[in-house]
Amino acid sequence: MPISPTSASLRATGIGLVAVLLWASVVGLIKSVSTSFGATGGAALLYTLATVCLMLSVGLGDVRRFPRRYLLIGGLLFVSYELCLSLSIGYSTTSRQAIEVGMVNYLWPTFTLVGTILFHRRKTSPLIVPGVLLSMTGIVWVLGGDQGFDLFGMTENVLRNPLSYGLAFVGAIIWAAYCVVTPKLSGGLNGVTLFFGLTACALWIKLAFSRDIAWTSEPAALFTLLLAAAAMGFAYAAWNVGILRGNPTALATASYFTPVLSAAFAALVLPSTLPLSFWQGTAMVCLGSIVCWFATRQRPSHRLSI
């Protein structure tokens, strides 16, 4: 029986939603991998295997057709972001810190919408202001510790590991820039497999100078590495199917709840006990992103680029 266009769209949307679930597992899995193999070594192994997963699922594509500006600008932004993401989590010193760093990274949807307004002159409503403020307040709430909104506590917390928190914040800005500029540069082509391979190469080069790797043959560590690589690689593949053939508005909305799913999954995997104030801040980050989306929804919603 032939599949109707509606059924095909629903199926593609469902595949895209699987990507959201896979991405939600990344923070906890990256931290587990870095604990077993080292921050740089674990990331290098992870992105190498994820590249293989992408080669098997979506392929490399015809690199000769990729616009040069997309390869240069998009590739630089993509690799820079993935380095910030993996190393910010890898350099975290505790499970709680890894989850907090992951939450800082999830400021990117808000930054993406703000960037879209500034650079593409998208019409917006005054709701954008409380949306951004709510997201930023949520991060302060998360980093403030058990007391919630505590600027002194947040500062003290960040200063314990400024490298991890700084990389996560810069990464959020870089990924927002990638989402804003690459749709026009890419010409409808997808270079994610190539970019993953470049990220792996960059990490191996860094590893050659730092030797930040711990080799282990423990079955649990190897299984976690394979699981993390599959989750990261197939998440991008699934998102590509969903965003091209499914309902991009539904997928964009679902992606705004990734911080809650990510924190919940990481708390189980690492494990870590998170106070009520953390979940309150997480809810603020999600709600702030949604408010920003409502502020810009007069026109068709943007497609989140990968």
DAGI-V636886 format. One record per residue. OMEGA is omega as a letter, one per 30 degrees, with the letter a starting at -180 (none if undefined). BURIAL is 1 if it has 9 or more other ideal C-beta (glycine too) atoms within 8 Angstrom, else 0. D_FIRST is the distance of its C-alpha to the first C-alpha in Angstrom with 2 decimals. Layout:
[[OMEGA | BURIAL | D_FIRST] [OMEGA | BURIAL | D_FIRST]]
This chain:
[[a | 0 | 0.00] [a | 0 | 3.82] [a | 0 | 6.49] [l | 0 | 9.21] [a | 0 | 12.71] [l | 0 | 14.08] [l | 0 | 11.87] [l | 1 | 12.61] [l | 1 | 16.20] [l | 1 | 16.50] [l | 1 | 15.33] [l | 1 | 17.81] [l | 1 | 20.43] [l | 1 | 20.07] [l | 1 | 20.68] [l | 1 | 23.62] [l | 1 | 25.00] [l | 1 | 25.06] [l | 1 | 27.35] [l | 1 | 29.68] [l | 1 | 30.00] [l | 1 | 30.69] [l | 1 | 33.27] [a | 1 | 34.91] [a | 1 | 35.71] [a | 1 | 37.40] [a | 1 | 40.90] [a | 1 | 41.42] [l | 1 | 40.06] [l | 1 | 42.12] [l | 1 | 45.22] [l | 1 | 44.62] [a | 1 | 44.20] [l | 1 | 47.32] [a | 0 | 49.31] [a | 1 | 48.58] [a | 1 | 48.75] [a | 1 | 50.75] [a | 1 | 49.81] [a | 1 | 49.61] [l | 1 | 48.73] [l | 1 | 45.92] [l | 1 | 44.46] [l | 1 | 44.82] [a | 1 | 43.01] [a | 1 | 40.31] [l | 1 | 39.54] [a | 1 | 39.75] [l | 1 | 37.11] [l | 1 | 34.96] [l | 1 | 35.20] [l | 1 | 33.90] [l | 1 | 30.90] [l | 1 | 30.19] [a | 1 | 30.72] [a | 0 | 28.08] [a | 1 | 25.50] [l | 1 | 26.11] [a | 0 | 28.73] [a | 0 | 32.02] [l | 1 | 31.02] [a | 0 | 33.32] [a | 1 | 36.51] [a | 0 | 38.27] [a | 0 | 36.11] [l | 1 | 37.01] [a | 1 | 39.70] [a | 0 | 43.01] [l | 0 | 43.68] [l | 1 | 40.37] [a | 1 | 41.25] [a | 0 | 44.78] [a | 1 | 44.51] [l | 1 | 41.03] [l | 1 | 41.76] [a | 0 | 45.16] [a | 1 | 43.88] [a | 1 | 40.95] [l | 1 | 43.20] [l | 1 | 45.95] [a | 1 | 43.70] [l | 1 | 42.25] [l | 1 | 45.82] [a | 1 | 46.99] [a | 1 | 44.18] [a | 1 | 44.51] [l | 1 | 48.30] [l | 1 | 48.90] [a | 1 | 47.13] [a | 1 | 48.62] [l | 1 | 52.14] [a | 1 | 51.94] [l | 0 | 54.47] [l | 0 | 52.96] [l | 1 | 49.60] [a | 0 | 50.43] [l | 1 | 51.35] [l | 1 | 48.09] [l | 1 | 46.13] [l | 1 | 48.45] [l | 1 | 48.06] [a | 1 | 44.28] [l | 1 | 44.74] [l | 1 | 46.94] [a | 1 | 44.19] [l | 1 | 41.88] [a | 1 | 44.09] [l | 1 | 41.99] [l | 1 | 39.62] [l | 1 | 42.76] [l | 1 | 44.40] [a | 1 | 41.30] [l | 1 | 41.36] [l | 1 | 45.10] [l | 1 | 44.78] [l | 1 | 42.17] [a | 1 | 44.65] [a | 0 | 47.59] [l | 0 | 46.16] [l | 0 | 43.53] [l | 0 | 45.60] [l | 1 | 42.81] [a | 0 | 44.12] [l | 1 | 44.67] [l | 0 | 46.38] [l | 0 | 49.32] [a | 1 | 46.90] [a | 1 | 46.60] [l | 0 | 50.09] [l | 1 | 49.63] [l | 1 | 46.23] [a | 1 | 47.86] [a | 1 | 50.86] [l | 1 | 48.75] [a | 1 | 46.88] [l | 1 | 50.18] [l | 1 | 51.84] [l | 1 | 49.07] [l | 1 | 49.83] [a | 1 | 53.54] [l | 1 | 52.73] [a | 1 | 50.76] [a | 1 | 53.50] [l | 1 | 56.33] [a | 1 | 56.03] [a | 0 | 56.45] [a | 0 | 58.36] [a | 1 | 55.50] [a | 0 | 56.83] [a | 1 | 59.71] [l | 0 | 60.47] [l | 0 | 63.18] [l | 1 | 60.97] [l | 1 | 58.14] [l | 0 | 60.60] [a | 0 | 62.03] [a | 1 | 58.57] [a | 1 | 57.47] [l | 0 | 60.79] [l | 0 | 60.15] [a | 1 | 57.50] [a | 0 | 57.48] [a | 0 | 55.64] [a | 1 | 52.45] [l | 1 | 52.41] [l | 1 | 53.41] [a | 1 | 50.66] [a | 1 | 48.04] [l | 1 | 49.37] [l | 1 | 49.62] [l | 1 | 46.12] [l | 1 | 44.75] [a | 1 | 46.50] [a | 1 | 45.30] [l | 1 | 41.62] [l | 1 | 41.98] [l | 1 | 43.51] [a | 1 | 40.66] [a | 1 | 38.09] [a | 1 | 40.24] [a | 1 | 41.12] [l | 1 | 38.28] [l | 1 | 35.56] [a | 0 | 37.80] [a | 1 | 39.10] [a | 1 | 35.86] [l | 0 | 34.51] [a | 0 | 30.98] [a | 1 | 31.31] [a | 1 | 31.19] [a | 1 | 34.12] [a | 1 | 33.67] [l | 1 | 33.60] [a | 1 | 36.78] [l | 1 | 38.39] [l | 1 | 37.73] [l | 1 | 39.37] [l | 1 | 42.31] [l | 1 | 42.69] [l | 1 | 42.89] [l | 0 | 45.51] [l | 1 | 47.53] [l | 1 | 47.59] [l | 1 | 48.71] [l | 0 | 51.46] [a | 1 | 52.58] [a | 1 | 52.54] [a | 0 | 54.84] [a | 0 | 57.48] [a | 0 | 57.01] [a | 0 | 56.00] [a | 1 | 54.34] [l | 1 | 52.29] [a | 0 | 52.57] [l | 0 | 51.07] [l | 0 | 49.85] [l | 0 | 48.02] [a | 0 | 47.40] [a | 0 | 43.95] [a | 0 | 43.38] [l | 1 | 44.25] [l | 1 | 42.08] [l | 0 | 39.09] [l | 1 | 39.66] [l | 1 | 39.91] [l | 1 | 36.61] [a | 1 | 34.94] [l | 1 | 36.48] [l | 1 | 35.48] [a | 1 | 31.84] [a | 1 | 31.81] [a | 1 | 33.43] [a | 1 | 31.53] [l | 1 | 27.99] [l | 1 | 28.86] [l | 1 | 29.43] [a | 1 | 26.25] [a | 1 | 24.17] [l | 1 | 26.18] [l | 1 | 25.53] [a | 1 | 21.73] [a | 1 | 22.27] [a | 1 | 24.96] [a | 0 | 23.27] [a | 0 | 19.72] [a | 1 | 20.35] [a | 0 | 23.04] [l | 1 | 26.40] [l | 0 | 28.46] [a | 1 | 26.90] [l | 1 | 27.35] [l | 1 | 30.90] [a | 1 | 31.80] [a | 1 | 30.52] [a | 1 | 32.49] [l | 1 | 35.66] [l | 1 | 35.50] [l | 1 | 35.44] [l | 1 | 39.24] [l | 1 | 39.08] [a | 1 | 36.36] [l | 1 | 38.23] [a | 1 | 41.55] [a | 1 | 40.18] [a | 1 | 38.54] [l | 1 | 41.66] [l | 1 | 43.94] [a | 0 | 42.19] [a | 1 | 42.02] [f | 1 | 45.52] [a | 0 | 46.64] [l | 1 | 48.56] [a | 0 | 49.69] [a | 1 | 49.19] [l | 0 | 51.46] [a | 0 | 50.48] [l | 1 | 51.78] [a | 1 | 49.19] [l | 1 | 46.28] [l | 1 | 48.00] [l | 1 | 48.24] [l | 1 | 44.62] [l | 1 | 43.56] [l | 1 | 45.79] [l | 1 | 44.17] [a | 1 | 40.68] [l | 1 | 41.97] [l | 1 | 43.91] [a | 1 | 40.85] [l | 1 | 38.96] [l | 1 | 42.02] [l | 1 | 42.18] [l | 1 | 38.54] [a | 1 | 39.33] [a | 1 | 42.35] [a | 1 | 40.30] [l | 0 | 37.24] [l | 0 | 38.63] [l | 0 | 36.60] [a | 0 | 33.06] [l | 1 | 33.15] [l | 1 | 33.77] [a | 0 | 31.30] [a | 1 | 32.74] [l | 0 | 33.18] [none | 0 | 33.05]]
